Amino acid sequence: MPSLLFYEKPVIVNRDAHKATKIGSVDSFGFAANTNSVALTGIEFAEACKEYAVVFAKTGEKLLPVALLGFRDNENLFVDAEGKWDARYLPAFVRRYPFVLADTGGSDLSVCIDEASSAFNNEDGQPLFDADGKNTPFLEHALGFLNQYQFHFKRTEAFSQRIQELELMTELSAKVEMNDGRNYLLNGLWVVDESKLMNLAADKAEGLLKSGELSWIYAHLISLSNISRLVDKTSARP
C-alpha cells in the first residue's frame, strides 16, 4: 500500500479480521505532530482562512491546496506538547483519522484504518461490526464522512486545475525572518496572483463567480496574512 501521511499501519477494514475491533476517541493529535501541512478541500477555505495560511503545493504534476502548519520539516506548530490541536478549526484531512480511503491497487478506493492508532483496540469504544457482522452506525457514519470528503477532494482537484489553466498561479518565494534571527526560505509553494485575477476575461471571471470558486480564491488570498501567525508560533518554539 502506498505511503499515507501519518498513517503508520493502514490496513483494509475487514469484516472477519476486525469483528471484535473497537475505535476509541482520538484524545491526542500526536500522530500529526510531524506534519507541516495537510490537504484542504475548497469548501473548507472559508473556515481555514481564519487560522491557517492556505497555499498550493505540488503533488506530482498537480497543484493542490494545503493548510501550512509549520516552516520546518516534521513540525506541526498547531500540535502542542500535550498533543492538543491549537486552533478552533480542524481540517477534514485530520478529522477523518484513523479512517482513510486509499488506493490499494483495485478499481475502487478501499476503506482503511490505521491499526497503529491509539484509538484502535478490542476493549473500549465504538465497534465496527455488530454481532451479525453488519456495519454498525458508527462505521456507516465514518464511511459517509470519507465519501463526502472524497467528493469535495475531487471538486477541489478540478478547481485547482481550472485556476492553473487560467494562468492565475505564481510561485511564492520569500525569506521569513524570526525574532531571534533564524531564517526560513519559503519556496515550492504557489498562490493566486491577484493582479492576474483582476485582469481575467469577464466570461472566465463570471464562471468562477457562478461556481462559487471565486470566494475560495479570496479566502485563500485572505489566509496569507496568517503566515505572520506562523512566524510568531515558530519564534515561540526553540
N, C-alpha and C positions, 0 to 999 in steps of 0.2 A: 504494500500500500504506500502511495506517495507520502512524503513527509507533510504533516499538518502542523500549523503554528500552534504551539503549546499543548498539543495533544501527544502525550508520550507513548501511550499504548492503545491506539484506536483499533477497535475490532467491530465487526458487523454484529448488530443486535440479532441474537439467535434465540428462537423460542425454546430450544432444548438447553443450550448452554447457559441461558440466563433466566431459567424458570424460577429460580429462587432469589434472583438479584433484586436488591432494593437500592434506591437512589436517595441519599440524604440531602440535606440542604447544603449549598455551597457557601460555607462560612468564611472562606478565605480566598482572596484573589491572587494568592501567591503563585498560582500556576501561570499568571500573566505578567509577573514581575520582571521578566527578562525580555519583554516585547516592547519595542519603542514605537510601534504603530500598529493599528488594526484597521481592517477594511470597514468602510461605511457604505451604506446604500443612500441614494439620493433623498429618499423620504425622511432620513434621519438628520439631514443637514440643518433644518430649522432649529432643532434642539441642540445638536452637536456644536453648532457655531457659537453658542453661548459660552462654551468652556474649552473647546479644543481648536487647534489650527487644522482646518480641513484642507489638505493638499492632495495632489495626484502623484502617484508613483508608478514606475513601470513594472508590470508583471508580464514577463515575456515580451511580446510586441505591443501589449495593451497598456494604456494608462488607466488606472483605477483610483478612485478616491480613498484616502485613508485619514484617520484621526492621528495626528502626530502626538505621540505620548512622551517623547524624550529626544534629546540630541545625540546622546551616546548610545552605542550598540549595547544591547542587552540591559537596557534600563528603562523602566516604566515609572515616570515621575508621579503617576496618579495612583500607584500602589504603595502604601506606607509600610513601615516595618512590621506592623501587626497584620498585614495582608488586607487591609481595608482599602476600598476604592475611594479616592479623594475627589469626587465630582458627583453632581446630582444626576447627570445623565450617563447611563451605562450603555455603550454601543451594543447593538444586537449581536454582533460577532462574538462578544464576550458572554452575553446573556444566554446564548444557546448552549454553552458548555454545561455538562460534559458530552452533550449530543452534537452530532455533525453529519451532514450529508457529504459523502466522499466518493470519488471515482475509484472503484476497485477493479476496473478492467471490464465490467459488463456494459450493457447498453444503457442502463439506468444508474443513477446515483444510489449508493447504498446508505442505509441508516446505520451510523456507527456510534460507539460510545467509548470514552476513554477509561479503560479499566484501571489506569494509574490514578484516577481522580480520588480524592479523599471522600467524595460523596458516594463512591461505588462500594457496596458491601452486601452482606447477606443477613444483616441484623436489624438495622433501623432505617426507616424512610419509606418511600413510595415504591411498591412493587411494579415491575414492568408488565408482568403477566398474571392473570388470575388462575384459580385452581383448574380451570378448563383449558388453560393455555392461550386464552384470548388476551388481546391488548387491554390493559387497564385504561381508565380515563386519563390517568397521568401520562401514560405513553402516547395516547392519542393526542393529548394536548401538546406534547413535545413534537410529535410528527407534524401537527398543524403549524406550529411555530417555524419548524425547519422548512416546510413547503412555502410558507409565506415569505420567509427570508430569501429563499431561492428565487421566488418570483420577483422580488424587489431587486435582488442582485442582478438578474438578467436585464431588468429595465435600466439599471444603473450602467451596466456594460454598454447598452445601446446609446444611452445618453453620453457616456464618455467618448464613444466612437464618433458620435454626431459632432461634438464640440471640437474634436480633432479635425474632422473633415471640414469644418467651418474655419479652420486655422485660427482658433481663438487662444491656443495654448502657448505659453512661453516658459522656458526653463528658469527656475529660481536658483540664483547663485548669490549667496550672501554670507558674510562672516558675522557670526554672533559673538559678542564680547560679554563675558561675565563680569560681575562687580569685582571679583578677585583677580582679574587679569587673564583667566582662561579664555580660550577662543575655540569656536566650533565653526566649521565650514558647512553650510547647507548647500548641498548640490544633489543632483539626481531627482529633484522634486520639481513638479510642474504646477503652474497656476494659470488661471484665465487672465489674459491681458485685457484690462478694462477698456483701453483705448481701441483695441480691435473690436471689442464688443460694441462700442458706441458707433463704430463705422460699419457695422454689419448691415447688409442689404435689408430693406424693410420687410420683405417677404420672409427672409430667414429669421429675423428677429420676431416676427409675428408667430412663426412656427414654434419658437421656444416659449413665447408667452402663452400660447394656447395649450401647449403640452404641460404647462406648469413648471417647466425646467428652467425658465428664466429666474424664478425665485430660488431655485437650487444654486444657480450661479452666483446670485447676490449674497446668499447665505455663506457660500464658500469665500467670497471676497471679504465679507464682514469678519469671518473667522480668523483671517490672517493677523488681526490685531492680537490674537491670543498667543502669538509667538513670544511676545514680551512676557506673558504669564509663564511660559516655559523657561525663559531666562531667569525669572525670579525663583522658580522651583529648582532649577539647576544650581543656582548660586547658594541656595539653602542646604544643598547636599555636599558632603565632602567629595 
